[in-house]
Amino acid sequence: MQVTSGMIGHGFYNDNSAPQLSAISYVLPWLDAAVDGLDLGAETSTVGLVDFGCSEGKNSVALSKRLIAAVRKTSDLPIQTIHSDLPTNDFSELFLRLASNSEAGFDDDRVFSAAVGGSMFDQLLPPNSVHFATTFNAIGFLSDRPVDQLAGYILPNGPSKQRGVGQVTKAEKKIFADQAYTDLQEFARARAAELVTGGKLLIQVFGAGDEFRTCDGLYDVLNDAVLDAVEQGMINQDDYDQYYQPVYFRTLQELRAPFFDPESDVSRLFTLEQSECYEVPVPFVQEYEKTRDIDAYAAAYTNFFRAFTEAVLRLNFATHPSLDRFVEFVFDRSEQLVREFPQRYEFHYVAVAVLLSRNANC
Ligand SMILES: C[S@@+](CC[C@H](N)C(=O)[O-])C[C@H]1O[C@@H](n2cnc3c(N)ncnc32)[C@H](O)[C@@H]1O
């Protein structure tokens, strides 16, 4: 089974990804400093900036603007921005944004843009063609489904402490942690093959901190809604047992680990320059705190996670005879549950990030 086909397209992800932009914005100052440290020597003819897991492009274009501005402080070389995602991603909004007459695009006639479809776990670009590679809120989507079923809960990280409904065993969790580790190594190797020596790699992703995890609340409500579908007879218990979202929420230690593992070639390919686990404010939570408008909160919260979970739900239940009705039920029920029990599904956005520099080949 395909792991995911991407986010909901037709502008839905763009419209419901302000929390991700909040998490991106936190590390943007890292980019400024890192661009300063780039060596754009006399042999450089084009500066290559690539964002992996760009989705529909609103956030990808926003962060590329920041990178372009940082490069422009020291160089007027042509810049190529590349925005990459799965071949099944909806790239149409991205192309509209990048069109030369688009107000949302780059206001610089020495910037040339392209999109590349492919898996970020493969090499997608020529050797020595990239100066700065980024990925935001994406590498937690695993490259593979390492087990056929996860009967106790719909996510490898398991339920929140607060909700505690369902369980994932230690042995199951380890299988996914290992998959996440292997994925990170594959990603780093692929980028090492594309980056110039001294090139920068910023890996940022939703994660797990000491107190909160970004999966808490949202997967609890999705899990509860899917269990309600079992109770309603829309799916049976076996269907629930085989359904899970192949996404892993790493701790900062897990994100850093391959870059310090003496057994891994990856630790020789890169030097770690900066790393952090951080929490950012979530716009729909802030809005709710201001207005106490529970209907708006429940709708914004549900649309936010629907944008990145619906495709996986559909793939898992692809043979369901009334798939659309089932999917509508799950997200309507999720929204209703958030509306009725907002404290039960409290949400925090925790992210982890590392900034790396490509070492010279030994
Ligand atoms: C939550 S979105 C993040 C989009 C954007 N970077 C942001 O922060 O708003 C995750 C993106 O990762 C993409 N993705 C998942 N697995 C991928 C893979 N193996 N290769 C490339 N992109 C992948 C999805 O298609 C999706 O567009």
The ligand as an ORCA input file, in Angstrom:
! r2SCAN-3c Opt
* xyz 0 1
  C       2.515     18.535      6.180
  S       3.051     18.729      4.543
  C       4.283     19.981      4.717
  C       4.260     20.948      3.579
  C       5.171     22.164      3.736
  N       6.555     21.765      3.770
  C       4.819     22.938      4.973
  O       5.581     22.892      5.936
  O       3.755     23.547      4.993
  C       4.033     17.301      4.260
  C       4.443     17.141      2.816
  O       5.397     16.073      2.720
  C       5.129     15.377      1.529
  N       5.750     14.060      1.564
  C       5.409     12.997      2.310
  N       6.221     11.951      2.022
  C       7.093     12.391      1.080
  C       8.172     11.795      0.368
  N       8.520     10.533      0.587
  N       8.830     12.534     -0.533
  C       8.487     13.836     -0.766
  N       7.484     14.460     -0.119
  C       6.796     13.735      0.793
  C       3.618     15.335      1.458
  O       3.162     15.035      0.165
  C       3.286     16.744      1.910
  O       3.178     17.628      0.840
*
